[in-house]
Amino acid sequence: MRLLLVEDDPVISSFVVKGLKEAGFAVDRAADGEDGLHLAVAEPYDAVIVDLMLPKLDGLSLIASLRGTK
């Protein structure tokens, strides 16, 4: 299963990515909402884990864009 993590805090991001990889997931990460949106549109992911308070594009706006409601 391929996942995308969109998280701006490097400590949290590293911890979550490490745990998910140890559990057998393939994980990519983005540090802001704009990069997360670009990756999510360009690559096929099974799930996207999104922080709500992100720089450049907040998490709810990112999700709305991916769902086509914005």
Phi and psi restraints in degrees (range 20) as a CNS / XPLOR table:
assign (resid 1 and name C) (resid 2 and name N)
       (resid 2 and name CA) (resid 2 and name C) 1.0 -105.6 20.0 2
assign (resid 2 and name N) (resid 2 and name CA)
       (resid 2 and name C) (resid 3 and name N) 1.0 127.0 20.0 2
assign (resid 2 and name C) (resid 3 and name N)
       (resid 3 and name CA) (resid 3 and name C) 1.0 -120.9 20.0 2
assign (resid 3 and name N) (resid 3 and name CA)
       (resid 3 and name C) (resid 4 and name N) 1.0 152.8 20.0 2
assign (resid 3 and name C) (resid 4 and name N)
       (resid 4 and name CA) (resid 4 and name C) 1.0 -119.8 20.0 2
assign (resid 4 and name N) (resid 4 and name CA)
       (resid 4 and name C) (resid 5 and name N) 1.0 127.2 20.0 2
assign (resid 4 and name C) (resid 5 and name N)
       (resid 5 and name CA) (resid 5 and name C) 1.0 -107.3 20.0 2
assign (resid 5 and name N) (resid 5 and name CA)
       (resid 5 and name C) (resid 6 and name N) 1.0 124.7 20.0 2
assign (resid 5 and name C) (resid 6 and name N)
       (resid 6 and name CA) (resid 6 and name C) 1.0 -113.4 20.0 2
assign (resid 6 and name N) (resid 6 and name CA)
       (resid 6 and name C) (resid 7 and name N) 1.0 103.1 20.0 2
assign (resid 6 and name C) (resid 7 and name N)
       (resid 7 and name CA) (resid 7 and name C) 1.0 -148.2 20.0 2
assign (resid 7 and name N) (resid 7 and name CA)
       (resid 7 and name C) (resid 8 and name N) 1.0 130.0 20.0 2
assign (resid 7 and name C) (resid 8 and name N)
       (resid 8 and name CA) (resid 8 and name C) 1.0 -88.4 20.0 2
assign (resid 8 and name N) (resid 8 and name CA)
       (resid 8 and name C) (resid 9 and name N) 1.0 -17.9 20.0 2
assign (resid 8 and name C) (resid 9 and name N)
       (resid 9 and name CA) (resid 9 and name C) 1.0 -84.7 20.0 2
assign (resid 9 and name N) (resid 9 and name CA)
       (resid 9 and name C) (resid 10 and name N) 1.0 115.2 20.0 2
assign (resid 9 and name C) (resid 10 and name N)
       (resid 10 and name CA) (resid 10 and name C) 1.0 -64.2 20.0 2
assign (resid 10 and name N) (resid 10 and name CA)
       (resid 10 and name C) (resid 11 and name N) 1.0 -31.5 20.0 2
assign (resid 10 and name C) (resid 11 and name N)
       (resid 11 and name CA) (resid 11 and name C) 1.0 -69.0 20.0 2
assign (resid 11 and name N) (resid 11 and name CA)
       (resid 11 and name C) (resid 12 and name N) 1.0 -48.6 20.0 2
assign (resid 11 and name C) (resid 12 and name N)
       (resid 12 and name CA) (resid 12 and name C) 1.0 -62.9 20.0 2
assign (resid 12 and name N) (resid 12 and name CA)
       (resid 12 and name C) (resid 13 and name N) 1.0 -44.7 20.0 2
assign (resid 12 and name C) (resid 13 and name N)
       (resid 13 and name CA) (resid 13 and name C) 1.0 -58.8 20.0 2
assign (resid 13 and name N) (resid 13 and name CA)
       (resid 13 and name C) (resid 14 and name N) 1.0 -47.8 20.0 2
assign (resid 13 and name C) (resid 14 and name N)
       (resid 14 and name CA) (resid 14 and name C) 1.0 -61.7 20.0 2
assign (resid 14 and name N) (resid 14 and name CA)
       (resid 14 and name C) (resid 15 and name N) 1.0 -42.6 20.0 2
assign (resid 14 and name C) (resid 15 and name N)
       (resid 15 and name CA) (resid 15 and name C) 1.0 -63.1 20.0 2
assign (resid 15 and name N) (resid 15 and name CA)
       (resid 15 and name C) (resid 16 and name N) 1.0 -47.0 20.0 2
assign (resid 15 and name C) (resid 16 and name N)
       (resid 16 and name CA) (resid 16 and name C) 1.0 -67.1 20.0 2
assign (resid 16 and name N) (resid 16 and name CA)
       (resid 16 and name C) (resid 17 and name N) 1.0 -44.8 20.0 2
assign (resid 16 and name C) (resid 17 and name N)
       (resid 17 and name CA) (resid 17 and name C) 1.0 -60.5 20.0 2
assign (resid 17 and name N) (resid 17 and name CA)
       (resid 17 and name C) (resid 18 and name N) 1.0 -44.9 20.0 2
assign (resid 17 and name C) (resid 18 and name N)
       (resid 18 and name CA) (resid 18 and name C) 1.0 -58.6 20.0 2
assign (resid 18 and name N) (resid 18 and name CA)
       (resid 18 and name C) (resid 19 and name N) 1.0 -47.8 20.0 2
assign (resid 18 and name C) (resid 19 and name N)
       (resid 19 and name CA) (resid 19 and name C) 1.0 -63.7 20.0 2
assign (resid 19 and name N) (resid 19 and name CA)
       (resid 19 and name C) (resid 20 and name N) 1.0 -41.9 20.0 2
assign (resid 19 and name C) (resid 20 and name N)
       (resid 20 and name CA) (resid 20 and name C) 1.0 -67.3 20.0 2
assign (resid 20 and name N) (resid 20 and name CA)
       (resid 20 and name C) (resid 21 and name N) 1.0 -39.6 20.0 2
assign (resid 20 and name C) (resid 21 and name N)
       (resid 21 and name CA) (resid 21 and name C) 1.0 -66.1 20.0 2
assign (resid 21 and name N) (resid 21 and name CA)
       (resid 21 and name C) (resid 22 and name N) 1.0 -39.7 20.0 2
assign (resid 21 and name C) (resid 22 and name N)
       (resid 22 and name CA) (resid 22 and name C) 1.0 -63.5 20.0 2
assign (resid 22 and name N) (resid 22 and name CA)
       (resid 22 and name C) (resid 23 and name N) 1.0 -27.8 20.0 2
assign (resid 22 and name C) (resid 23 and name N)
       (resid 23 and name CA) (resid 23 and name C) 1.0 -84.1 20.0 2
assign (resid 23 and name N) (resid 23 and name CA)
       (resid 23 and name C) (resid 24 and name N) 1.0 -0.9 20.0 2
assign (resid 23 and name C) (resid 24 and name N)
       (resid 24 and name CA) (resid 24 and name C) 1.0 100.0 20.0 2
assign (resid 24 and name N) (resid 24 and name CA)
       (resid 24 and name C) (resid 25 and name N) 1.0 8.3 20.0 2
assign (resid 24 and name C) (resid 25 and name N)
       (resid 25 and name CA) (resid 25 and name C) 1.0 -89.3 20.0 2
assign (resid 25 and name N) (resid 25 and name CA)
       (resid 25 and name C) (resid 26 and name N) 1.0 149.2 20.0 2
assign (resid 25 and name C) (resid 26 and name N)
       (resid 26 and name CA) (resid 26 and name C) 1.0 -91.0 20.0 2
assign (resid 26 and name N) (resid 26 and name CA)
       (resid 26 and name C) (resid 27 and name N) 1.0 124.4 20.0 2
assign (resid 26 and name C) (resid 27 and name N)
       (resid 27 and name CA) (resid 27 and name C) 1.0 -127.9 20.0 2
assign (resid 27 and name N) (resid 27 and name CA)
       (resid 27 and name C) (resid 28 and name N) 1.0 130.8 20.0 2
assign (resid 27 and name C) (resid 28 and name N)
       (resid 28 and name CA) (resid 28 and name C) 1.0 -110.5 20.0 2
assign (resid 28 and name N) (resid 28 and name CA)
       (resid 28 and name C) (resid 29 and name N) 1.0 158.0 20.0 2
assign (resid 28 and name C) (resid 29 and name N)
       (resid 29 and name CA) (resid 29 and name C) 1.0 -137.9 20.0 2
assign (resid 29 and name N) (resid 29 and name CA)
       (resid 29 and name C) (resid 30 and name N) 1.0 152.4 20.0 2
assign (resid 29 and name C) (resid 30 and name N)
       (resid 30 and name CA) (resid 30 and name C) 1.0 -131.2 20.0 2
assign (resid 30 and name N) (resid 30 and name CA)
       (resid 30 and name C) (resid 31 and name N) 1.0 145.7 20.0 2
assign (resid 30 and name C) (resid 31 and name N)
       (resid 31 and name CA) (resid 31 and name C) 1.0 -97.1 20.0 2
assign (resid 31 and name N) (resid 31 and name CA)
       (resid 31 and name C) (resid 32 and name N) 1.0 -4.8 20.0 2
assign (resid 31 and name C) (resid 32 and name N)
       (resid 32 and name CA) (resid 32 and name C) 1.0 -149.8 20.0 2
assign (resid 32 and name N) (resid 32 and name CA)
       (resid 32 and name C) (resid 33 and name N) 1.0 167.6 20.0 2
assign (resid 32 and name C) (resid 33 and name N)
       (resid 33 and name CA) (resid 33 and name C) 1.0 -64.4 20.0 2
assign (resid 33 and name N) (resid 33 and name CA)
       (resid 33 and name C) (resid 34 and name N) 1.0 -37.6 20.0 2
assign (resid 33 and name C) (resid 34 and name N)
       (resid 34 and name CA) (resid 34 and name C) 1.0 -65.3 20.0 2
assign (resid 34 and name N) (resid 34 and name CA)
       (resid 34 and name C) (resid 35 and name N) 1.0 -46.1 20.0 2
assign (resid 34 and name C) (resid 35 and name N)
       (resid 35 and name CA) (resid 35 and name C) 1.0 -64.3 20.0 2
assign (resid 35 and name N) (resid 35 and name CA)
       (resid 35 and name C) (resid 36 and name N) 1.0 -38.8 20.0 2
assign (resid 35 and name C) (resid 36 and name N)
       (resid 36 and name CA) (resid 36 and name C) 1.0 -61.8 20.0 2
assign (resid 36 and name N) (resid 36 and name CA)
       (resid 36 and name C) (resid 37 and name N) 1.0 -42.0 20.0 2
assign (resid 36 and name C) (resid 37 and name N)
       (resid 37 and name CA) (resid 37 and name C) 1.0 -64.4 20.0 2
assign (resid 37 and name N) (resid 37 and name CA)
       (resid 37 and name C) (resid 38 and name N) 1.0 -44.2 20.0 2
assign (resid 37 and name C) (resid 38 and name N)
       (resid 38 and name CA) (resid 38 and name C) 1.0 -61.5 20.0 2
assign (resid 38 and name N) (resid 38 and name CA)
       (resid 38 and name C) (resid 39 and name N) 1.0 -45.0 20.0 2
assign (resid 38 and name C) (resid 39 and name N)
       (resid 39 and name CA) (resid 39 and name C) 1.0 -64.5 20.0 2
assign (resid 39 and name N) (resid 39 and name CA)
       (resid 39 and name C) (resid 40 and name N) 1.0 -43.8 20.0 2
assign (resid 39 and name C) (resid 40 and name N)
       (resid 40 and name CA) (resid 40 and name C) 1.0 -63.4 20.0 2
assign (resid 40 and name N) (resid 40 and name CA)
       (resid 40 and name C) (resid 41 and name N) 1.0 -32.6 20.0 2
assign (resid 40 and name C) (resid 41 and name N)
       (resid 41 and name CA) (resid 41 and name C) 1.0 -80.7 20.0 2
assign (resid 41 and name N) (resid 41 and name CA)
       (resid 41 and name C) (resid 42 and name N) 1.0 -34.5 20.0 2
assign (resid 41 and name C) (resid 42 and name N)
       (resid 42 and name CA) (resid 42 and name C) 1.0 -83.4 20.0 2
assign (resid 42 and name N) (resid 42 and name CA)
       (resid 42 and name C) (resid 43 and name N) 1.0 -25.5 20.0 2
assign (resid 42 and name C) (resid 43 and name N)
       (resid 43 and name CA) (resid 43 and name C) 1.0 -123.4 20.0 2
assign (resid 43 and name N) (resid 43 and name CA)
       (resid 43 and name C) (resid 44 and name N) 1.0 149.9 20.0 2
assign (resid 43 and name C) (resid 44 and name N)
       (resid 44 and name CA) (resid 44 and name C) 1.0 -82.9 20.0 2
assign (resid 44 and name N) (resid 44 and name CA)
       (resid 44 and name C) (resid 45 and name N) 1.0 118.3 20.0 2
assign (resid 44 and name C) (resid 45 and name N)
       (resid 45 and name CA) (resid 45 and name C) 1.0 -118.3 20.0 2
assign (resid 45 and name N) (resid 45 and name CA)
       (resid 45 and name C) (resid 46 and name N) 1.0 145.7 20.0 2
assign (resid 45 and name C) (resid 46 and name N)
       (resid 46 and name CA) (resid 46 and name C) 1.0 -79.4 20.0 2
assign (resid 46 and name N) (resid 46 and name CA)
       (resid 46 and name C) (resid 47 and name N) 1.0 -30.7 20.0 2
assign (resid 46 and name C) (resid 47 and name N)
       (resid 47 and name CA) (resid 47 and name C) 1.0 -156.4 20.0 2
assign (resid 47 and name N) (resid 47 and name CA)
       (resid 47 and name C) (resid 48 and name N) 1.0 152.8 20.0 2
assign (resid 47 and name C) (resid 48 and name N)
       (resid 48 and name CA) (resid 48 and name C) 1.0 -125.1 20.0 2
assign (resid 48 and name N) (resid 48 and name CA)
       (resid 48 and name C) (resid 49 and name N) 1.0 128.0 20.0 2
assign (resid 48 and name C) (resid 49 and name N)
       (resid 49 and name CA) (resid 49 and name C) 1.0 -103.9 20.0 2
assign (resid 49 and name N) (resid 49 and name CA)
       (resid 49 and name C) (resid 50 and name N) 1.0 120.0 20.0 2
assign (resid 49 and name C) (resid 50 and name N)
       (resid 50 and name CA) (resid 50 and name C) 1.0 -124.1 20.0 2
assign (resid 50 and name N) (resid 50 and name CA)
       (resid 50 and name C) (resid 51 and name N) 1.0 127.3 20.0 2
assign (resid 50 and name C) (resid 51 and name N)
       (resid 51 and name CA) (resid 51 and name C) 1.0 -72.5 20.0 2
assign (resid 51 and name N) (resid 51 and name CA)
       (resid 51 and name C) (resid 52 and name N) 1.0 144.8 20.0 2
assign (resid 51 and name C) (resid 52 and name N)
       (resid 52 and name CA) (resid 52 and name C) 1.0 -77.9 20.0 2
assign (resid 52 and name N) (resid 52 and name CA)
       (resid 52 and name C) (resid 53 and name N) 1.0 -38.6 20.0 2
assign (resid 52 and name C) (resid 53 and name N)
       (resid 53 and name CA) (resid 53 and name C) 1.0 -101.1 20.0 2
assign (resid 53 and name N) (resid 53 and name CA)
       (resid 53 and name C) (resid 54 and name N) 1.0 92.7 20.0 2
assign (resid 53 and name C) (resid 54 and name N)
       (resid 54 and name CA) (resid 54 and name C) 1.0 -118.7 20.0 2
assign (resid 54 and name N) (resid 54 and name CA)
       (resid 54 and name C) (resid 55 and name N) 1.0 151.9 20.0 2
assign (resid 54 and name C) (resid 55 and name N)
       (resid 55 and name CA) (resid 55 and name C) 1.0 -74.0 20.0 2
assign (resid 55 and name N) (resid 55 and name CA)
       (resid 55 and name C) (resid 56 and name N) 1.0 156.4 20.0 2
assign (resid 55 and name C) (resid 56 and name N)
       (resid 56 and name CA) (resid 56 and name C) 1.0 72.1 20.0 2
assign (resid 56 and name N) (resid 56 and name CA)
       (resid 56 and name C) (resid 57 and name N) 1.0 -46.3 20.0 2
assign (resid 56 and name C) (resid 57 and name N)
       (resid 57 and name CA) (resid 57 and name C) 1.0 -149.9 20.0 2
assign (resid 57 and name N) (resid 57 and name CA)
       (resid 57 and name C) (resid 58 and name N) 1.0 118.1 20.0 2
assign (resid 57 and name C) (resid 58 and name N)
       (resid 58 and name CA) (resid 58 and name C) 1.0 -68.9 20.0 2
assign (resid 58 and name N) (resid 58 and name CA)
       (resid 58 and name C) (resid 59 and name N) 1.0 161.4 20.0 2
assign (resid 58 and name C) (resid 59 and name N)
       (resid 59 and name CA) (resid 59 and name C) 1.0 -59.8 20.0 2
assign (resid 59 and name N) (resid 59 and name CA)
       (resid 59 and name C) (resid 60 and name N) 1.0 -40.5 20.0 2
assign (resid 59 and name C) (resid 60 and name N)
       (resid 60 and name CA) (resid 60 and name C) 1.0 -67.0 20.0 2
assign (resid 60 and name N) (resid 60 and name CA)
       (resid 60 and name C) (resid 61 and name N) 1.0 -37.6 20.0 2
assign (resid 60 and name C) (resid 61 and name N)
       (resid 61 and name CA) (resid 61 and name C) 1.0 -67.5 20.0 2
assign (resid 61 and name N) (resid 61 and name CA)
       (resid 61 and name C) (resid 62 and name N) 1.0 -37.6 20.0 2
assign (resid 61 and name C) (resid 62 and name N)
       (resid 62 and name CA) (resid 62 and name C) 1.0 -60.6 20.0 2
assign (resid 62 and name N) (resid 62 and name CA)
       (resid 62 and name C) (resid 63 and name N) 1.0 -48.1 20.0 2
assign (resid 62 and name C) (resid 63 and name N)
       (resid 63 and name CA) (resid 63 and name C) 1.0 -63.6 20.0 2
assign (resid 63 and name N) (resid 63 and name CA)
       (resid 63 and name C) (resid 64 and name N) 1.0 -43.0 20.0 2
assign (resid 63 and name C) (resid 64 and name N)
       (resid 64 and name CA) (resid 64 and name C) 1.0 -61.2 20.0 2
assign (resid 64 and name N) (resid 64 and name CA)
       (resid 64 and name C) (resid 65 and name N) 1.0 -40.2 20.0 2
assign (resid 64 and name C) (resid 65 and name N)
       (resid 65 and name CA) (resid 65 and name C) 1.0 -64.4 20.0 2
assign (resid 65 and name N) (resid 65 and name CA)
       (resid 65 and name C) (resid 66 and name N) 1.0 -41.4 20.0 2
assign (resid 65 and name C) (resid 66 and name N)
       (resid 66 and name CA) (resid 66 and name C) 1.0 -67.1 20.0 2
assign (resid 66 and name N) (resid 66 and name CA)
       (resid 66 and name C) (resid 67 and name N) 1.0 -33.0 20.0 2
assign (resid 66 and name C) (resid 67 and name N)
       (resid 67 and name CA) (resid 67 and name C) 1.0 -82.8 20.0 2
assign (resid 67 and name N) (resid 67 and name CA)
       (resid 67 and name C) (resid 68 and name N) 1.0 -8.1 20.0 2
assign (resid 67 and name C) (resid 68 and name N)
       (resid 68 and name CA) (resid 68 and name C) 1.0 78.0 20.0 2
assign (resid 68 and name N) (resid 68 and name CA)
       (resid 68 and name C) (resid 69 and name N) 1.0 22.6 20.0 2
assign (resid 68 and name C) (resid 69 and name N)
       (resid 69 and name CA) (resid 69 and name C) 1.0 -102.1 20.0 2
assign (resid 69 and name N) (resid 69 and name CA)
       (resid 69 and name C) (resid 70 and name N) 1.0 8.4 20.0 2
